[in-house]
Amino acid sequence: MRPDIEILKANTERHKEHLTEKEIELIQKFRQHKKKMFCHLQHFQDERIVLENEVADLERLKAGQGVKWRSEKEQREERLSAVQLAEEALNEEFLNLRSKLQPARVSDRRT
C-alpha cells in the first residue's frame, strides 16, 4: 500500500506543478492581453482627442465664416441702401426738372 500512496503523492505533486504552470501561463496571457487592450484604448483616446480638436476647429471656422458672412451681408445691405437713396434722389431731381420744364413748354406753345 505504501507504494500506491507514494505514486499518488507523486501524481498529486505533478498535478500541482502542472496547475501552477498553467496558472502562470494564464496570468502571463492575461497580462499580455491587458497590455494589448490598454494600447488599443490609448490609441482610441488619442484618436478621440484629435477628432474633438478637429471638430472644435471646424466650429471656430464656421463661427468665423458666419461673422464674415454677416459682415459681408451688412456691407451689401448698406450699399443697397445707398444705391436706393441715390436712385430716389435722382428720381426727385428728375421730377423737379420735369416740373420746371413743363411751364417752359406751355409758355413756348403759347408764343
Secondary structure as GFF3:
##gff-version 3
##sequence-region A 1 111
A	DSSP	alpha_helix	2	110	.	.	.	ID=ss1
###
